């Protein structure tokens, strides 16, 4: 089915997470001093669409980042740490594809694709789709061989769950549509 960007519109709030979420974030490189604030803070993401342009407004730790993208044009994205990256979004068949030509500042190219899989599934993203889940596999997340598997799926129409697996460490967080 064609990718329907409108279905991603709305405001999402990240809520509950696994008891070992702090350990997972440390494994992914989040500084220890930021973890307590990250875990107790409210995180919201608002997606809006206008024609060929969409905006992603994310608020975390009192800081809001707003990124606006137009399909087919190279744009600049800024994350919560202030890191800026070039990215181009395009439509390829039933997928929205985004390509970062230099994601890590060292020449690493990252290509992700998002697509609808059925009427009940909001979206699945990146390298593989397995059943009703978006699966992101990182074979070298930290540049030192750290293997990370991240799986996202819709629990219900208003709840998205992201699960992490890093070696034998597993955890999750959930986001609620508000």
N, C-alpha and C positions, 0 to 999 in steps of 0.2 A: 504494500500500500504506500502511496506517496507520503513523504514526511510532512506532517502538519505542525508547523511551528506554533500555531495558536494554542495547541493543546499543552504546551509547556508554559504558557502564560500563567501568571498568578504569583502569589507570595507563599514561600515555603519557610518553615521555622524548624531548625534542627533541635530535637528534644532529647529523648533518652539515649543512653549509650551503654555499652558493656562495662562491667566493673574494671576490666583491664584496659580500658580505652587509653588511659594515660601512658601505659607501657607501650601500646601500639604507636601512639603519636611520637614517643621518644625514639622508637625504632625507625620511624619515618623521618627523623631529623628535627622535630620540633624542639626548640630549646627547653630544658627542664624548667627554667624560671618562668616561662610563658604558659606552662601546662595547666596550672591551677586556674589561672584566668581564663584560658581557652575552654576548659571543661565546665566552668560555672557560668560562662557568659552566654548570652542569647545570640544566636546566629540566625539571620534571616536572609533569604535570597528572593528578589523580586524580578521576574522576567516579563518584559513587555515587547510587543511586536507592532510595527507600523510599516506596512508594505514590505519592502525588501530589506528593512533594517530592524534589528532587535537590540534591546538593551538589557543588560544583566546588572542589577544593583544589589550588592552584597554588603551586609552590615555585620561586623564582628569586632568585639572588644572596643566598642565605641567608635570604630572607624568604618566609614562607608566608602566603598569603591564602586564606581560606575563605569562600565565599559559598554560602548555602543559599536556595533558591527554592521557593515553593509555587505551583502553577498557579492563575491567576486572582487572585492577590493581589499588590499592589504591594510590592516588596521593595527593599532597599538593597544595592547591589553596591559593593565596594571593590576598586580595582585595585592593582598593586604600588607605585604612587607615592603611595597613600593617598587618591586621588581617589574620592569617593563619588558614586554615581548611583542614581537611582530607576529601576526596571525592572519590567515586568509580563510574565510568561510565560503563554501560553495555548496550547491546542491548536486548530488550525483545519484540519479535514479531515485530510489526511495530513502536516500540517506542525506543528512546534512554532514558535511565533512569539514573539519578545521585542521589546518596545517601550520605548525610552528617551525619555521626553517632553522631556528637557532634557539631552542627552548632553554638550554642550560648556559648559554653564553659561550659554549665551547664547540658549537657546531652540531649538537645533537638535534636531529629532525624528529619531531613528534607529529604523527598523523592520527587523528581520532575521527570516528564516524558515529553518528547518532541516527537511529531509525525507529519507527513504530513497528511493533510486531503484531499487535492486534488492537481491537477497540478498547480493551480494558487496561492496556499497558501504556503508561505515560511515555516512557522512552527507555531505550537501552543504548549504551554508549560504548564506544571504543573498539578494541581489537576483535572481540568475539561476542556472539550472542549464544547463550546456552539456555534453552528452554525459555523461561520468562525472565531471565536475568541478563543484565549487562555485566560483562566480565572484563576487567582490566588486569592484565598480567604485566608486571614489571620484572624483567629478568635481571636487572642490575639497578635497582632503585637509587642506591646511594653511591654508585660508582665503585663499590667494593664487593659487588656480587650479591647484595641483599635481594632476595626474591620475595616479591609482594604480590598477592592476589587480592583484588578488591572486587566484590560482587554487589551490584545494586539491583533491587527489585521493588516493585510496588506491593505492599502488604494489603492495602485496600485503596480506594479511590483518593484518599487523603493522606496516606502514609507511605513514605519511601524508606527503605532500610538499606544501609550500606554495611557489608560485612568485610572484615579484613582477615587475611591469613598470612602470617609472616613466620615461616618455619613451623614450629608447633604452637605458636601464639595465635589465638583467634579472638576477635571481638567485633563490636558493631556500634553504629549509631543510627538513630531514626530521625527523619524530618517529617513534620506535619504541614500540610497545606493550610494556610490561614487566610 
